[in-house]
Amino acid sequence: MGMDEVRLEQRHGKAKVRVGRVWKEEADGAHHFVEWSVSISLLSDCLSSYTHADNSDIVATDTMKNTVYVKAKECKQQLSAEDFAIVLGKHFTSFYHQVTAAIVNIIEKPWERININGQPHEHGFKLGSEKHTTEVIVKKSGELQVVSGIEGLSVLKTTQVCASGFEGFIRDKYTILPETRERMLATEVTASWRYPFETLASIPAKQLYFTEKHMNVKKVLMETFFGPAKGGVYSPSVQSTLYHMAKAVLDRVPDVSSIQLKMPNIHFLPVNLPSKDNPTIVKFQDDVFLPTDEPHGSIEATLSRIRSKM
Ligand SMILES: O=c1[nH]c(=O)c2[nH]c(=O)[nH]c2[nH]1
Protein backbone atom coordinates (compact mmCIF):
# COMPACT_ATOMS: atom_id res chain seq x y z
CA MET A 1 0.00 0.00 0.00
CA GLY A 2 1.46 3.34 -1.04
CA MET A 3 1.85 6.16 1.45
CA ASP A 4 -0.50 8.33 -0.59
CA GLU A 5 -3.49 5.99 -0.36
CA VAL A 6 -6.34 7.59 1.51
CA ARG A 7 -9.89 6.78 2.37
CA LEU A 8 -12.65 9.29 1.83
CA GLU A 9 -15.98 9.14 3.64
CA GLN A 10 -18.39 11.92 2.91
CA ARG A 11 -21.94 13.18 3.11
CA HIS A 12 -23.56 16.46 2.25
CA GLY A 13 -26.87 18.11 2.90
CA LYS A 14 -28.77 21.20 3.96
CA ALA A 15 -29.16 22.02 7.64
CA LYS A 16 -32.03 23.82 9.36
CA VAL A 17 -34.41 24.43 6.48
CA ARG A 18 -37.30 26.16 8.22
CA VAL A 19 -40.83 25.62 6.99
CA GLY A 20 -44.30 26.31 8.34
CA ARG A 21 -47.31 24.42 6.98
CA VAL A 22 -51.01 25.16 7.46
CA TRP A 23 -53.78 22.71 6.71
CA LYS A 24 -57.36 23.98 6.63
CA GLU A 25 -60.12 21.59 7.58
CA GLU A 26 -63.01 22.05 5.12
CA ALA A 27 -65.49 20.40 7.47
CA ASP A 28 -65.23 22.52 10.64
CA GLY A 29 -63.07 25.49 9.67
CA ALA A 30 -60.25 24.46 12.03
CA HIS A 31 -56.68 25.06 10.92
CA HIS A 32 -53.74 22.81 11.75
CA PHE A 33 -50.22 24.21 11.88
CA VAL A 34 -46.67 22.93 12.22
CA GLU A 35 -43.30 24.64 12.18
CA TRP A 36 -40.33 22.44 11.30
CA SER A 37 -36.59 22.88 11.06
CA VAL A 38 -35.47 20.20 8.61
CA SER A 39 -31.90 18.96 8.24
CA ILE A 40 -31.04 16.63 5.37
CA SER A 41 -27.83 14.69 4.86
CA LEU A 42 -27.31 12.51 1.81
CA LEU A 43 -24.92 9.61 1.35
CA SER A 44 -24.25 9.65 -2.36
CA ASP A 45 -21.72 8.69 -5.01
CA CYS A 46 -20.18 12.04 -5.76
CA LEU A 47 -16.57 11.31 -4.86
CA SER A 48 -15.21 13.01 -7.97
CA SER A 49 -16.55 16.34 -6.69
CA TYR A 50 -14.05 16.02 -3.83
CA THR A 51 -11.16 14.53 -5.79
CA HIS A 52 -11.52 15.72 -9.39
CA ALA A 53 -13.50 18.98 -9.27
CA ASP A 54 -16.27 17.19 -11.11
CA ASN A 55 -19.68 18.22 -9.76
CA SER A 56 -21.77 16.25 -12.21
CA ASP A 57 -23.05 13.87 -9.50
CA ILE A 58 -23.87 16.47 -6.86
CA VAL A 59 -27.42 17.08 -5.70
CA ALA A 60 -27.11 20.77 -4.86
CA THR A 61 -27.97 21.53 -1.26
CA ASP A 62 -30.06 24.41 -2.59
CA THR A 63 -32.12 21.82 -4.49
CA MET A 64 -32.60 19.91 -1.21
CA LYS A 65 -33.91 23.08 0.40
CA ASN A 66 -36.40 23.64 -2.42
CA THR A 67 -37.53 20.03 -2.17
CA VAL A 68 -38.57 20.60 1.46
CA TYR A 69 -41.00 23.31 0.33
CA VAL A 70 -42.27 21.30 -2.66
CA LYS A 71 -42.94 18.22 -0.52
CA ALA A 72 -44.54 20.33 2.25
CA LYS A 73 -46.90 21.71 -0.40
CA GLU A 74 -47.62 18.22 -1.80
CA CYS A 75 -48.61 16.83 1.60
CA LYS A 76 -52.30 17.67 1.42
CA GLN A 77 -53.15 16.22 4.83
CA GLN A 78 -51.67 17.03 8.21
CA LEU A 79 -48.83 14.62 8.93
CA SER A 80 -46.30 13.94 11.67
CA ALA A 81 -42.69 15.13 11.51
CA GLU A 82 -41.73 11.44 11.28
CA ASP A 83 -43.93 10.87 8.24
CA PHE A 84 -42.61 14.04 6.57
CA ALA A 85 -39.03 12.87 7.18
CA ILE A 86 -39.96 9.53 5.60
CA VAL A 87 -41.48 11.33 2.57
CA LEU A 88 -38.21 13.25 2.10
CA GLY A 89 -35.98 10.22 2.65
CA LYS A 90 -38.01 8.18 0.19
CA HIS A 91 -37.80 10.98 -2.38
CA PHE A 92 -34.04 11.53 -2.25
CA THR A 93 -33.18 7.82 -2.35
CA SER A 94 -35.57 7.00 -5.21
CA PHE A 95 -35.29 10.17 -7.35
CA TYR A 96 -31.46 10.25 -7.60
CA HIS A 97 -29.53 7.16 -8.66
CA GLN A 98 -26.45 8.66 -6.94
CA VAL A 99 -28.10 8.76 -3.50
CA THR A 100 -27.74 5.57 -1.46
CA ALA A 101 -29.15 6.82 1.84
CA ALA A 102 -30.83 9.89 3.31
CA ILE A 103 -30.67 11.01 6.93
CA VAL A 104 -33.44 13.45 7.78
CA ASN A 105 -33.68 15.27 11.11
CA ILE A 106 -36.65 17.44 12.02
CA ILE A 107 -37.23 19.61 15.06
CA GLU A 108 -40.86 20.61 15.47
CA LYS A 109 -41.68 23.71 17.47
CA PRO A 110 -44.38 23.22 20.10
CA TRP A 111 -47.14 25.42 18.67
CA GLU A 112 -50.24 24.56 20.68
CA ARG A 113 -53.81 25.45 19.90
CA ILE A 114 -55.02 28.19 22.21
CA ASN A 115 -58.20 27.97 24.28
CA ILE A 116 -60.45 31.02 24.60
CA ASN A 117 -63.02 30.69 27.39
CA GLY A 118 -62.42 26.95 27.38
CA GLN A 119 -63.04 26.70 23.61
CA PRO A 120 -60.30 25.44 21.27
CA HIS A 121 -59.54 28.30 18.88
CA GLU A 122 -59.90 27.63 15.15
CA HIS A 123 -56.65 29.24 14.10
CA GLY A 124 -54.92 30.57 17.24
CA PHE A 125 -51.71 29.02 18.60
CA LYS A 126 -49.14 29.76 21.28
CA LEU A 127 -45.63 28.40 21.69
CA GLY A 128 -45.23 25.70 24.34
CA SER A 129 -41.95 24.53 25.81
CA GLU A 130 -40.64 21.12 24.77
CA LYS A 131 -39.84 20.26 21.17
CA HIS A 132 -40.67 17.14 19.19
CA THR A 133 -37.68 15.73 17.31
CA THR A 134 -37.20 12.92 14.83
CA GLU A 135 -34.41 11.25 12.89
CA VAL A 136 -35.23 9.03 9.96
CA ILE A 137 -32.68 7.12 7.89
CA VAL A 138 -33.89 5.73 4.57
CA LYS A 139 -31.75 3.51 2.36
CA LYS A 140 -32.24 2.93 -1.34
CA SER A 141 -33.29 -0.64 -0.57
CA GLY A 142 -36.28 0.65 1.38
CA GLU A 143 -34.63 -0.28 4.66
CA LEU A 144 -35.23 2.39 7.27
CA GLN A 145 -34.89 3.47 10.86
CA VAL A 146 -37.20 5.83 12.75
CA VAL A 147 -36.27 7.61 15.96
CA SER A 148 -38.52 10.11 17.75
CA GLY A 149 -37.68 12.34 20.64
CA ILE A 150 -38.33 15.18 23.02
CA GLU A 151 -36.02 18.09 23.69
CA GLY A 152 -36.15 20.63 26.48
CA LEU A 153 -38.75 19.11 28.78
CA SER A 154 -37.98 20.95 32.02
CA VAL A 155 -39.47 19.38 35.13
CA LEU A 156 -39.02 19.90 38.85
CA LYS A 157 -40.20 18.44 42.14
CA THR A 158 -39.97 20.68 45.18
CA THR A 159 -38.45 19.44 48.34
CA GLN A 160 -40.69 17.45 50.57
CA VAL A 161 -39.94 14.37 52.59
CA CYS A 162 -40.77 11.48 50.27
CA ALA A 163 -40.09 13.47 47.06
CA SER A 164 -36.39 13.17 46.34
CA GLY A 165 -33.16 12.34 48.14
CA PHE A 166 -29.60 11.16 47.57
CA GLU A 167 -27.89 8.92 50.11
CA GLY A 168 -25.41 6.10 50.42
CA PHE A 169 -22.96 7.27 47.75
CA ILE A 170 -19.17 6.92 48.09
CA ARG A 171 -17.72 9.05 50.88
CA ASP A 172 -14.03 9.85 50.81
CA LYS A 173 -11.70 12.75 51.57
CA TYR A 174 -13.05 14.67 48.55
CA THR A 175 -16.70 14.36 49.56
CA ILE A 176 -18.60 17.18 51.25
CA LEU A 177 -22.14 16.64 49.93
CA PRO A 178 -24.38 15.75 52.88
CA GLU A 179 -26.75 12.81 52.59
CA THR A 180 -30.36 13.86 52.28
CA ARG A 181 -33.85 12.46 51.99
CA GLU A 182 -35.25 15.85 51.11
CA ARG A 183 -34.04 17.91 48.18
CA MET A 184 -35.13 19.63 44.98
CA LEU A 185 -35.11 17.46 41.89
CA ALA A 186 -34.90 19.40 38.63
CA THR A 187 -33.94 18.29 35.16
CA GLU A 188 -34.37 19.04 31.47
CA VAL A 189 -35.27 15.75 29.85
CA THR A 190 -33.95 14.88 26.39
CA ALA A 191 -35.50 11.63 25.21
CA SER A 192 -35.11 9.66 22.00
CA TRP A 193 -36.63 6.31 21.21
CA ARG A 194 -36.52 3.87 18.32
CA TYR A 195 -39.40 2.18 16.60
CA PRO A 196 -39.09 -1.43 15.44
CA PHE A 197 -40.02 -0.75 11.79
CA GLU A 198 -37.21 -1.73 9.46
CA THR A 199 -38.71 -1.15 6.01
CA LEU A 200 -40.77 1.54 4.32
CA ALA A 201 -43.47 -1.08 3.78
CA SER A 202 -43.85 -1.80 7.50
CA ILE A 203 -44.58 1.81 8.55
CA PRO A 204 -48.15 2.04 9.92
CA ALA A 205 -50.47 3.75 7.43
CA LYS A 206 -52.59 5.32 10.19
CA GLN A 207 -52.58 9.12 9.92
CA LEU A 208 -50.72 10.78 12.83
CA TYR A 209 -49.63 7.38 14.19
CA PHE A 210 -46.26 8.81 15.30
CA THR A 211 -47.89 11.91 16.78
CA GLU A 212 -50.08 9.69 18.94
CA LYS A 213 -47.13 7.51 20.05
CA HIS A 214 -45.16 10.63 20.89
CA MET A 215 -47.95 11.83 23.19
CA ASN A 216 -48.13 8.39 24.83
CA VAL A 217 -44.41 8.27 25.53
CA LYS A 218 -44.41 11.78 26.97
CA LYS A 219 -47.37 10.92 29.20
CA VAL A 220 -45.65 7.77 30.54
CA LEU A 221 -42.39 9.68 31.16
CA MET A 222 -44.21 12.39 33.12
CA GLU A 223 -46.43 10.04 35.13
CA THR A 224 -43.37 8.08 36.16
CA PHE A 225 -41.25 11.13 37.00
CA PHE A 226 -43.92 12.76 39.16
CA GLY A 227 -45.92 9.83 40.55
CA PRO A 228 -49.53 10.31 41.66
CA ALA A 229 -50.85 13.86 42.12
CA LYS A 230 -51.38 13.13 45.83
CA GLY A 231 -48.12 12.07 47.47
CA GLY A 232 -45.97 11.70 44.36
CA VAL A 233 -43.19 9.12 44.31
CA TYR A 234 -39.82 9.16 46.07
CA SER A 235 -36.70 9.55 43.92
CA PRO A 236 -33.59 8.04 45.53
CA SER A 237 -31.43 9.40 42.67
CA VAL A 238 -31.69 10.78 39.15
CA GLN A 239 -30.31 7.42 37.99
CA SER A 240 -33.17 5.48 39.59
CA THR A 241 -35.85 7.87 38.35
CA LEU A 242 -34.38 7.81 34.84
CA TYR A 243 -34.37 4.00 34.82
CA HIS A 244 -37.99 3.77 35.99
CA MET A 245 -39.08 6.29 33.35
CA ALA A 246 -37.35 4.37 30.55
CA LYS A 247 -38.63 1.02 31.84
CA ALA A 248 -42.20 2.32 32.04
CA VAL A 249 -42.01 3.39 28.38
CA LEU A 250 -40.83 -0.08 27.29
CA ASP A 251 -43.54 -1.69 29.47
CA ARG A 252 -46.42 0.52 28.36
CA VAL A 253 -45.60 1.43 24.73
CA PRO A 254 -45.08 -1.82 22.82
CA ASP A 255 -43.92 -0.10 19.60
CA VAL A 256 -40.82 1.33 21.25
CA SER A 257 -37.77 -0.92 20.93
CA SER A 258 -35.25 1.21 22.82
CA ILE A 259 -35.13 4.56 24.58
CA GLN A 260 -32.34 6.91 25.53
CA LEU A 261 -32.84 9.48 28.29
CA LYS A 262 -30.54 12.36 29.15
CA MET A 263 -31.40 13.95 32.48
CA PRO A 264 -28.99 16.59 33.74
CA ASN A 265 -29.22 17.11 37.48
CA ILE A 266 -29.93 20.83 37.72
CA HIS A 267 -28.96 21.93 41.17
CA PHE A 268 -30.81 24.25 43.51
CA LEU A 269 -28.38 25.11 46.25
CA PRO A 270 -29.48 25.67 49.86
CA VAL A 271 -29.12 29.31 50.88
CA ASN A 272 -27.40 29.94 54.21
CA LEU A 273 -26.26 33.48 54.89
CA PRO A 274 -24.19 33.84 58.04
CA SER A 275 -22.46 37.12 58.93
CA LYS A 276 -19.85 38.03 61.53
CA ASP A 277 -22.43 39.43 63.95
CA ASN A 278 -25.35 37.23 63.08
CA PRO A 279 -24.61 33.57 62.27
CA THR A 280 -27.96 33.19 60.53
CA ILE A 281 -29.35 36.10 58.54
CA VAL A 282 -30.86 33.32 56.50
CA LYS A 283 -30.81 29.79 57.86
CA PHE A 284 -31.71 27.10 55.35
CA GLN A 285 -34.85 25.18 56.27
CA ASP A 286 -35.64 23.59 52.90
CA ASP A 287 -37.13 26.87 51.77
CA VAL A 288 -34.76 29.35 50.12
CA PHE A 289 -32.59 28.19 47.21
CA LEU A 290 -30.01 29.50 44.78
CA PRO A 291 -31.02 28.23 41.32
CA THR A 292 -28.02 27.34 39.15
CA ASP A 293 -27.49 25.98 35.68
CA GLU A 294 -23.75 25.31 35.73
CA PRO A 295 -22.17 23.09 36.68
CA HIS A 296 -24.82 20.39 36.48
CA GLY A 297 -24.79 16.65 36.91
CA SER A 298 -25.06 14.76 33.63
CA ILE A 299 -26.84 11.45 33.75
CA GLU A 300 -27.86 9.48 30.68
CA ALA A 301 -28.75 5.91 29.83
CA THR A 302 -30.27 3.78 27.08
CA LEU A 303 -32.67 0.94 27.74
CA SER A 304 -33.38 -1.60 24.97
CA ARG A 305 -35.54 -4.64 24.65
CA ILE A 306 -33.56 -7.83 24.38
CA ARG A 307 -35.25 -9.73 21.62
CA SER A 308 -36.13 -13.19 22.76
CA LYS A 309 -35.24 -15.75 20.11
CA MET A 310 -38.52 -17.37 19.19
O1 LIG B 1 -29.29 11.83 41.80
C1 LIG B 1 -28.07 12.09 41.90
N1 LIG B 1 -27.17 11.31 41.24
C2 LIG B 1 -25.82 11.53 41.31
O2 LIG B 1 -25.03 10.79 40.69
C3 LIG B 1 -25.39 12.64 42.09
N2 LIG B 1 -24.18 13.16 42.38
C4 LIG B 1 -24.39 14.22 43.19
O3 LIG B 1 -23.48 14.96 43.64
N3 LIG B 1 -25.70 14.40 43.43
C5 LIG B 1 -26.36 13.42 42.76
N4 LIG B 1 -27.68 13.14 42.65
The ligand as a Gaussian input file, in Angstrom:
#p B3LYP/6-31G(d) Opt

LIG

0 1
 O      -29.290000      11.827000      41.801000
 C      -28.068000      12.092000      41.897000
 N      -27.174000      11.308000      41.242000
 C      -25.818000      11.529000      41.314000
 O      -25.031000      10.792000      40.694000
 C      -25.392000      12.636000      42.090000
 N      -24.184000      13.163000      42.379000
 C      -24.387000      14.223000      43.187000
 O      -23.479000      14.963000      43.641000
 N      -25.701000      14.401000      43.430000
 C      -26.362000      13.423000      42.757000
 N      -27.677000      13.144000      42.647000

